[in-house]
Amino acid sequence: MALDHGTKRIGVAFCDPGETLASPFAVWPNQGETTVARLAALAREESAEGILVGLPRHKDGNESATAPAARALAESLRSAIRPSLPVVLWGEHLTTVEADRRMAEAGTRREARAERRDAVAAAIMLEEFIASRRGRGIRTDASGT
């Protein structure tokens, strides 16, 4: 399960158990602890084996101003779910730009792109994470917790 964390919205994506396909799932409003509880419940319902939380960084690699909020989300999820479920922070640099590009290439209307952008960005982040685990890393800016 991957989360593209934003101050207003959170994009959610999942991959199949074999880690071959990452798919956008939903975009939810970010409502603080209510959203954390919903995400923890969703992770349980979907039998997630881990949660990937996007860590916003600038081009130079430094964390953005919203990185502390992403770190706080990761910590809240760790507290809300079983201890054995890993919660990993992962660099999300340019995933939103890539999401827009992919949707535009697919002919998605601008309004629909805005509605799905965060979930598609979460799926892209999950694709990159899966690729890095398989040694075909698209990029290697994973960051620890």
C-alpha beads as a LAMMPS data file, in Angstrom:
LAMMPS data file: protein, C-alpha beads

145 atoms
144 bonds

1 atom types
1 bond types

-500.0 500.0 xlo xhi
-500.0 500.0 ylo yhi
-500.0 500.0 zlo zhi

Masses

1 110.0

Atoms # bond

1 1 1 0.000 0.000 0.000
2 1 1 1.430 3.400 -0.978
3 1 1 0.380 6.852 0.177
4 1 1 1.045 10.142 -1.580
5 1 1 0.629 12.467 1.396
6 1 1 -0.572 16.008 0.906
7 1 1 -1.917 18.646 3.245
8 1 1 -5.369 18.473 1.605
9 1 1 -5.486 15.006 0.028
10 1 1 -3.882 11.589 0.310
11 1 1 -3.520 9.361 -2.732
12 1 1 -3.683 5.620 -2.125
13 1 1 -2.356 2.840 -4.352
14 1 1 -1.914 -0.911 -4.050
15 1 1 0.019 -3.598 -5.835
16 1 1 -0.812 -7.229 -6.371
17 1 1 0.730 -9.849 -4.039
18 1 1 3.338 -10.749 -6.662
19 1 1 4.417 -7.101 -6.874
20 1 1 4.003 -6.930 -10.640
21 1 1 1.409 -4.181 -11.002
22 1 1 0.810 -1.035 -8.961
23 1 1 -2.631 0.528 -9.339
24 1 1 -4.194 3.778 -8.134
25 1 1 -6.916 3.070 -5.578
26 1 1 -8.421 6.303 -4.253
27 1 1 -7.869 9.906 -3.246
28 1 1 -9.128 10.784 0.207
29 1 1 -9.314 14.141 1.958
30 1 1 -6.622 14.519 4.595
31 1 1 -8.580 14.815 7.820
32 1 1 -5.807 14.081 10.284
33 1 1 -6.477 11.312 12.790
34 1 1 -9.753 10.354 11.071
35 1 1 -7.790 9.637 7.915
36 1 1 -5.128 7.710 9.840
37 1 1 -7.835 5.463 11.285
38 1 1 -9.363 4.938 7.815
39 1 1 -5.957 4.150 6.304
40 1 1 -5.118 1.681 9.077
41 1 1 -8.486 -0.031 8.584
42 1 1 -7.936 -0.139 4.811
43 1 1 -4.488 -1.677 5.268
44 1 1 -6.054 -4.406 7.417
45 1 1 -8.973 -4.988 5.011
46 1 1 -6.673 -5.258 2.009
47 1 1 -4.117 -7.411 3.884
48 1 1 -1.354 -4.937 3.107
49 1 1 2.115 -6.310 3.751
50 1 1 3.563 -2.843 4.263
51 1 1 2.818 0.844 3.871
52 1 1 4.927 3.181 1.796
53 1 1 4.569 6.862 2.738
54 1 1 5.829 9.436 0.267
55 1 1 8.497 11.733 1.670
56 1 1 8.566 15.033 -0.219
57 1 1 12.003 16.238 -1.235
58 1 1 13.353 19.031 -3.371
59 1 1 15.440 18.450 -6.479
60 1 1 18.605 18.891 -4.414
61 1 1 17.560 16.033 -2.102
62 1 1 16.654 18.179 0.887
63 1 1 13.294 17.548 2.493
64 1 1 10.506 19.967 1.649
65 1 1 8.491 21.963 4.177
66 1 1 5.785 19.274 4.162
67 1 1 8.178 16.414 4.986
68 1 1 7.527 16.649 8.757
69 1 1 3.816 16.070 8.106
70 1 1 4.632 12.960 6.046
71 1 1 6.901 11.725 8.848
72 1 1 4.097 12.358 11.356
73 1 1 1.663 10.377 9.192
74 1 1 4.108 7.466 9.102
75 1 1 4.468 7.549 12.896
76 1 1 0.689 7.742 13.402
77 1 1 0.212 4.743 11.113
78 1 1 2.871 2.789 13.003
79 1 1 0.932 3.413 16.203
80 1 1 -2.447 2.583 14.654
81 1 1 -1.541 -0.752 13.033
82 1 1 0.066 -3.988 14.119
83 1 1 3.759 -3.587 14.980
84 1 1 4.871 -6.192 12.434
85 1 1 3.531 -4.193 9.458
86 1 1 6.404 -2.078 8.129
87 1 1 5.815 1.595 7.409
88 1 1 8.523 2.958 5.120
89 1 1 9.238 6.513 4.011
90 1 1 10.122 6.808 0.318
91 1 1 11.158 9.818 -1.743
92 1 1 8.342 11.026 -3.939
93 1 1 10.179 13.656 -5.976
94 1 1 8.441 14.331 -9.328
95 1 1 5.804 11.595 -8.956
96 1 1 3.013 14.155 -9.361
97 1 1 4.643 15.548 -12.515
98 1 1 4.964 12.007 -13.876
99 1 1 1.335 11.264 -12.958
100 1 1 0.174 14.314 -14.910
101 1 1 2.326 13.331 -17.880
102 1 1 1.010 9.770 -17.979
103 1 1 -2.613 10.816 -17.673
104 1 1 -2.219 13.502 -20.354
105 1 1 -0.623 10.953 -22.706
106 1 1 -3.562 8.623 -22.056
107 1 1 -5.965 11.405 -23.034
108 1 1 -7.399 11.899 -19.564
109 1 1 -9.405 15.121 -19.269
110 1 1 -7.792 17.837 -17.162
111 1 1 -10.578 17.680 -14.547
112 1 1 -10.221 13.916 -14.199
113 1 1 -6.435 14.276 -13.892
114 1 1 -6.889 16.623 -10.953
115 1 1 -9.219 14.132 -9.250
116 1 1 -6.897 11.117 -9.712
117 1 1 -3.457 12.765 -9.624
118 1 1 -2.555 11.833 -6.050
119 1 1 -3.579 8.171 -6.431
120 1 1 -1.631 7.869 -9.691
121 1 1 1.392 9.497 -8.017
122 1 1 1.119 6.934 -5.193
123 1 1 1.071 4.134 -7.786
124 1 1 4.180 5.560 -9.480
125 1 1 5.957 5.735 -6.152
126 1 1 4.978 2.110 -5.491
127 1 1 6.263 1.077 -8.945
128 1 1 9.612 2.692 -8.155
129 1 1 9.799 0.989 -4.777
130 1 1 9.008 -2.419 -6.297
131 1 1 11.592 -1.888 -9.045
132 1 1 14.248 -0.980 -6.478
133 1 1 13.503 -4.163 -4.504
134 1 1 14.025 -6.183 -7.650
135 1 1 17.354 -4.528 -8.356
136 1 1 16.020 -2.604 -11.328
137 1 1 15.778 0.612 -9.390
138 1 1 14.322 3.474 -11.343
139 1 1 15.925 5.699 -8.761
140 1 1 17.638 5.033 -5.480
141 1 1 16.585 7.832 -3.188
142 1 1 14.842 5.647 -0.641
143 1 1 15.052 7.143 2.787
144 1 1 14.900 5.350 6.063
145 1 1 12.584 6.168 8.858

Bonds

1 1 1 2
2 1 2 3
3 1 3 4
4 1 4 5
5 1 5 6
6 1 6 7
7 1 7 8
8 1 8 9
9 1 9 10
10 1 10 11
11 1 11 12
12 1 12 13
13 1 13 14
14 1 14 15
15 1 15 16
16 1 16 17
17 1 17 18
18 1 18 19
19 1 19 20
20 1 20 21
21 1 21 22
22 1 22 23
23 1 23 24
24 1 24 25
25 1 25 26
26 1 26 27
27 1 27 28
28 1 28 29
29 1 29 30
30 1 30 31
31 1 31 32
32 1 32 33
33 1 33 34
34 1 34 35
35 1 35 36
36 1 36 37
37 1 37 38
38 1 38 39
39 1 39 40
40 1 40 41
41 1 41 42
42 1 42 43
43 1 43 44
44 1 44 45
45 1 45 46
46 1 46 47
47 1 47 48
48 1 48 49
49 1 49 50
50 1 50 51
51 1 51 52
52 1 52 53
53 1 53 54
54 1 54 55
55 1 55 56
56 1 56 57
57 1 57 58
58 1 58 59
59 1 59 60
60 1 60 61
61 1 61 62
62 1 62 63
63 1 63 64
64 1 64 65
65 1 65 66
66 1 66 67
67 1 67 68
68 1 68 69
69 1 69 70
70 1 70 71
71 1 71 72
72 1 72 73
73 1 73 74
74 1 74 75
75 1 75 76
76 1 76 77
77 1 77 78
78 1 78 79
79 1 79 80
80 1 80 81
81 1 81 82
82 1 82 83
83 1 83 84
84 1 84 85
85 1 85 86
86 1 86 87
87 1 87 88
88 1 88 89
89 1 89 90
90 1 90 91
91 1 91 92
92 1 92 93
93 1 93 94
94 1 94 95
95 1 95 96
96 1 96 97
97 1 97 98
98 1 98 99
99 1 99 100
100 1 100 101
101 1 101 102
102 1 102 103
103 1 103 104
104 1 104 105
105 1 105 106
106 1 106 107
107 1 107 108
108 1 108 109
109 1 109 110
110 1 110 111
111 1 111 112
112 1 112 113
113 1 113 114
114 1 114 115
115 1 115 116
116 1 116 117
117 1 117 118
118 1 118 119
119 1 119 120
120 1 120 121
121 1 121 122
122 1 122 123
123 1 123 124
124 1 124 125
125 1 125 126
126 1 126 127
127 1 127 128
128 1 128 129
129 1 129 130
130 1 130 131
131 1 131 132
132 1 132 133
133 1 133 134
134 1 134 135
135 1 135 136
136 1 136 137
137 1 137 138
138 1 138 139
139 1 139 140
140 1 140 141
141 1 141 142
142 1 142 143
143 1 143 144
144 1 144 145
